[in-house]
Amino acid sequence: MNHKKLFIPGPVEVDEGVLRKMATPMIGHRSSEWSELQQRVSEKLQTLMYTRNPIILSASSGTGLLEMAIRCTTAKRAIVFSVGAFGNRWHEIAEGNGVPADKHEAEWGSGTTPEIVERYLSTGKYDLATVTHNETSTGVMNHVEELAEVFRKYPDVLWCVDAVSSLGGAKIEVDKLGIDICVTSSQKALGLPPGLSLASVSEKAKQRAQRIDKRGYYFDMLLLLQYVVERKFQYPSTPSISHTFALDFALDRILNQEGLEARFARHREIAEYVRSWAKRHFALFPKEEYASNTVTCISNTRQISVKDLNGKLAERGFMISNGYGALKEKTFRIAHMAELQRTDLEELFGHIEEILELTG
Ligand SMILES: *Cc1c(COP(=O)(O)O)cnc(C)c1O
């Protein structure tokens, strides 16, 4: 099999050791062995997320828990702060579930500002807001610390954060920021295969959910929480046992072998390197102040064929990502998350420069 090394924003390249853990022999999910595994993983995730909130694991990709969040905790009306395709998806999820919701969509390439959040929350119309931490379609990383200051003024408004493409690659201090529900997926900055997602859930979010009648079943947040908290690290249906073994192993590496600060610094440094390369040969798509530290979205200022470039890269064993949706061919994206090192990016750029005959 000729494997292509992935520089796409999920699924990412998975480390050999993590892949091998996916092949661990099964255990029963009602056993104490399982509960110990789930507890161990949850505690490590609390460290990674800087939170004491309980952690829900889901045998779905991240979209499932985005659905859980908006459906189970909107009593009045939700405001979706969108900065791109994944923000828009959160609004579609609300509509599909009959959850009353409005959307504010920032100009693509820009972020959600405190002023915008203030403008909507001050109307008193909303009791839930969603924010995309890292918008994978545009390469925008929102300044959640600034947004948190606004949310602090409106304690009756819950805020849910989509950290699918950043958690594990950027510091998100859930408790300090007061984030009520923070969601991520396994296949992005955590560096696992797709098929597992997780979320931290605040006490406030739990209390809100108790007032919501129709929470669905598979993504009923209260049922999921009941199994985590009262039944002590259980899961209502069958969990993804393989992913959980792999995550337990991967989190040890993240927390102990590399260390959180070093990991975040590595992502920052690689992102700066990718941005400087992009500016030398093309241009950044997002405003630089919002440029993401896990994925860089590059404007195709040379009008190259991104599709052809990717075809040629494939022959050499690499893969990058075309622009998302309407940004296809107008932009392309290079992800630098999970375990990628600067040398991996240098190698990739060497090939791109050769293929496109770039100099300098
Ligand atoms: C990938 C992604 C999603 C969707 O996650 P899945 O795990 O594919 O369901 C949502 N939001 C963002 C920002 C993403 O990058």
The ligand as a Gaussian input file, in Angstrom:
#p B3LYP/6-31G(d) Opt

LIG

0 1
 C      -13.688000      18.521000      11.360000
 C      -14.479000      19.574000      12.017000
 C      -15.787000      19.359000      12.437000
 C      -16.498000      18.085000      12.171000
 O      -15.997000      17.095000      12.990000
 P      -16.271000      15.554000      12.681000
 O      -15.410000      14.884000      13.684000
 O      -15.869000      15.321000      11.264000
 O      -17.720000      15.326000      12.896000
 C      -16.434000      20.368000      13.125000
 N      -15.837000      21.533000      13.360000
 C      -14.578000      21.786000      12.972000
 C      -13.972000      23.101000      13.276000
 C      -13.864000      20.819000      12.277000
 O      -12.605000      21.062000      11.890000

